Amino acid sequence: MGDRYTFSLRDSELRSTATGTVLLGVELQGNMTLPTLLGLTPVATHVDANGSYALFAVNRAGLNLISLSNTSPTPSLPPSLTLFIAGDVNRDGNVDGVDSGLLAGASHRIRWQYQP
């Protein structure tokens, strides 16, 4: 059994979005398994040697449970857990025009390459 953490979302936070859904990113460093959020399936995931990432569409207010399975190569060191709202580029707690500007500026510096 791994670690468990909780967080809550208020109705007002859900209503502040256009869709009533908050895209919550859960990032683990030092752990190669995906975090789980009780009752939800991630909409995007990534796992590599440094850690894992899952993006969840949360559309319910109240308490939410995150479960972690520790498969760290060094089990004595706990994984680092970070929660964030997708779109909050500067991580100031707001998804706003500042984030849009930062994202637009960054997209001009990224070279996209498709490899089938």
LOLO-168875 format. One record per residue (C-alpha): residue number from 1; residue in one letter; x, y, z. Coordinates in pm, 1 decimal, padded with zeros to 6 digits. Layout:
! LOLO-168875
> seq | type | c1 | c2 | c3
> NUM | a | X | Y | Z
...
END
This chain:
! LOLO-168875
> seq | type | c1 | c2 | c3
> 1 | m | 00000.0 | 00000.0 | 00000.0
> 2 | g | 00125.1 | 00346.0 | -00081.2
> 3 | d | 00060.4 | 00694.9 | 00044.4
> 4 | r | -00273.1 | 00875.1 | 00032.3
> 5 | y | -00339.4 | 01247.1 | 00012.6
> 6 | t | -00655.9 | 01453.1 | -00006.2
> 7 | f | -00746.7 | 01787.5 | -00156.0
> 8 | s | -01074.6 | 01967.0 | -00197.5
> 9 | l | -01239.4 | 02176.1 | -00464.6
> 10 | r | -01521.0 | 02418.3 | -00389.1
> 11 | d | -01833.1 | 02467.2 | -00601.2
> 12 | s | -01719.1 | 02825.1 | -00662.5
> 13 | e | -01388.7 | 02700.2 | -00805.5
> 14 | l | -01569.6 | 02469.9 | -01047.7
> 15 | r | -01814.8 | 02744.7 | -01145.6
> 16 | s | -01522.9 | 02978.6 | -01222.6
> 17 | t | -01443.9 | 02766.2 | -01530.0
> 18 | a | -01636.0 | 02779.7 | -01857.6
> 19 | t | -01714.0 | 02406.5 | -01841.5
> 20 | g | -01746.5 | 02342.0 | -01467.5
> 21 | t | -01439.2 | 02122.4 | -01490.2
> 22 | v | -01091.9 | 02182.4 | -01348.6
> 23 | l | -00796.8 | 02015.4 | -01519.0
> 24 | l | -00575.3 | 01903.8 | -01232.3
> 25 | g | -00218.3 | 01792.5 | -01292.8
> 26 | v | -00062.7 | 01546.9 | -01047.4
> 27 | e | 00314.1 | 01514.1 | -01085.7
> 28 | l | 00537.7 | 01269.5 | -00902.8
> 29 | q | 00914.3 | 01284.1 | -00910.5
> 30 | g | 01114.0 | 00981.8 | -00801.4
> 31 | n | 00825.0 | 00742.7 | -00864.2
> 32 | m | 00753.7 | 00548.9 | -01182.6
> 33 | t | 00386.4 | 00466.7 | -01127.3
> 34 | l | 00092.8 | 00686.0 | -01211.2
> 35 | p | -00097.9 | 00857.5 | -00931.9
> 36 | t | -00466.1 | 00767.9 | -00908.1
> 37 | l | -00757.3 | 00992.0 | -00822.8
> 38 | l | -01049.3 | 00796.7 | -00679.2
> 39 | g | -01329.9 | 00760.6 | -00932.5
> 40 | l | -01152.4 | 00938.4 | -01219.7
> 41 | t | -00958.7 | 00822.0 | -01523.5
> 42 | p | -00668.4 | 01043.9 | -01631.4
> 43 | v | -00713.3 | 01229.9 | -01959.9
> 44 | a | -00336.0 | 01235.3 | -02017.1
> 45 | t | -00040.7 | 01051.6 | -01863.3
> 46 | h | 00335.3 | 01025.7 | -01889.4
> 47 | v | 00584.6 | 00796.4 | -01716.0
> 48 | d | 00963.9 | 00800.3 | -01746.3
> 49 | a | 01272.5 | 00725.7 | -01536.5
> 50 | n | 01234.3 | 01051.3 | -01341.9
> 51 | g | 00871.3 | 01018.4 | -01240.9
> 52 | s | 00515.2 | 01025.5 | -01361.1
> 53 | y | 00239.9 | 01268.3 | -01450.2
> 54 | a | -00137.3 | 01241.4 | -01480.3
> 55 | l | -00393.7 | 01502.3 | -01581.3
> 56 | f | -00746.7 | 01462.4 | -01443.9
> 57 | a | -01072.2 | 01639.3 | -01538.9
> 58 | v | -01234.4 | 01706.0 | -01200.2
> 59 | n | -01597.6 | 01813.3 | -01216.0
> 60 | r | -01717.4 | 01746.5 | -00861.3
> 61 | a | -01683.3 | 01960.0 | -00553.7
> 62 | g | -01567.3 | 01819.3 | -00223.2
> 63 | l | -01288.4 | 01603.5 | -00093.4
> 64 | n | -01080.2 | 01402.1 | -00342.3
> 65 | l | -00840.1 | 01116.8 | -00268.2
> 66 | i | -00503.2 | 01076.0 | -00441.1
> 67 | s | -00333.3 | 00737.7 | -00402.5
> 68 | l | 00033.8 | 00672.1 | -00469.4
> 69 | s | 00218.5 | 00343.8 | -00504.4
> 70 | n | 00584.9 | 00386.3 | -00416.0
> 71 | t | 00805.8 | 00218.2 | -00673.3
> 72 | s | 01092.5 | 00458.8 | -00624.7
> 73 | p | 01438.3 | 00313.5 | -00695.6
> 74 | t | 01523.6 | 00447.3 | -00348.1
> 75 | p | 01214.7 | 00355.5 | -00141.9
> 76 | s | 01352.1 | 00528.0 | 00167.2
> 77 | l | 01315.1 | 00861.7 | -00013.5
> 78 | p | 00949.7 | 00954.9 | -00055.7
> 79 | p | 00838.4 | 01076.4 | -00397.4
> 80 | s | 00784.0 | 01447.0 | -00450.4
> 81 | l | 00415.2 | 01525.2 | -00515.0
> 82 | t | 00304.0 | 01842.2 | -00695.2
> 83 | l | -00054.5 | 01943.4 | -00777.9
> 84 | f | -00131.9 | 02221.4 | -01024.2
> 85 | i | -00411.9 | 02353.2 | -01240.2
> 86 | a | -00349.6 | 02302.2 | -01611.1
> 87 | g | -00312.7 | 02636.3 | -01786.1
> 88 | d | -00161.5 | 02813.7 | -01485.0
> 89 | v | 00171.1 | 02859.2 | -01661.5
> 90 | n | 00330.1 | 03084.1 | -01398.2
> 91 | r | 00167.9 | 02888.1 | -01112.1
> 92 | d | 00028.4 | 03194.3 | -00936.4
> 93 | g | -00307.5 | 03028.0 | -00871.7
> 94 | n | -00488.6 | 03199.6 | -01159.2
> 95 | v | -00548.1 | 03091.7 | -01516.0
> 96 | d | -00563.9 | 03426.5 | -01690.8
> 97 | g | -00430.0 | 03646.4 | -01969.3
> 98 | v | -00081.5 | 03644.1 | -01818.6
> 99 | d | -00068.0 | 03266.4 | -01863.6
> 100 | s | -00200.5 | 03299.0 | -02217.2
> 101 | g | 00074.1 | 03546.6 | -02301.2
> 102 | l | 00343.2 | 03325.8 | -02149.8
> 103 | l | 00218.3 | 03024.3 | -02340.1
> 104 | a | 00196.4 | 03216.6 | -02667.3
> 105 | g | 00550.7 | 03346.6 | -02618.2
> 106 | a | 00683.9 | 02999.4 | -02544.9
> 107 | s | 00510.5 | 02840.5 | -02842.9
> 108 | h | 00710.7 | 03062.1 | -03079.8
> 109 | r | 01034.6 | 02919.3 | -02940.5
> 110 | i | 00933.4 | 02553.1 | -02961.1
> 111 | r | 01015.4 | 02354.7 | -03273.2
> 112 | w | 00745.5 | 02094.6 | -03324.5
> 113 | q | 00843.5 | 01780.6 | -03507.2
> 114 | y | 00614.4 | 01495.4 | -03604.0
> 115 | q | 00767.9 | 01150.2 | -03602.0
> 116 | p | 00533.3 | 00867.6 | -03703.0
END
